Amino acid sequence: IQAAETLGHYAEWLGIRASDIRRMNNMVFRQPVIIGERLELDFSKVNKQTFEQERREFHRDLQSDYFRNWRIRETEEHGITRGDFLVNLARERSVPMWLFRQYNPDIDAGRIQIGQVVVFPVVERVEI
């Protein structure tokens, strides 16, 4: 699972219902998907190539929309301290998690440790 993806996205790309994906993966209703986790998927209605094409287009559009309004000026390192949550740190910096993940591909957001150093892009609004 990549940042910004939901079971609804997977269901749409696969041509099935989200409840089917939940059932296949023993998930309860409203159980969140976790970035980096793997799901069992049903490719009976679309092939993997079509699924991946839809997925790539989603991420391309997501990034295009973001970069219409924001640009990366530089990067900064941040040492994790007690109480830090990556989602909150990213939100405070106007950095979506998919962009954070591009700068920190080896970071497991669910297992950060105090003292661990992460990189954030420093973004600024594009003047239109």
Salt bridges, closest charged atoms under 4 A:
GLU5 OE2 - ARG55 NE 2.61
GLU5 OE2 - HIS59 NE2 2.78
ASP20 OD1 - ARG17 NH2 3.14
ASP20 OD1 - ARG23 NH2 2.46
GLU52 OE2 - ARG55 NH1 3.42
ASP61 OD1 - ARG60 NH2 3.44
ASP65 OD1 - ARG68 NH2 2.13
GLU74 OE2 - ARG73 NH1 3.97
GLU76 OE2 - ARG93 NE 2.81
ASP84 OD2 - HIS78 NE2 2.82
ASP108 OD2 - ARG111 NH1 2.82
GLU124 OE2 - ARG71 NH2 2.65
GLU124 OE1 - ARG73 NE 3.40
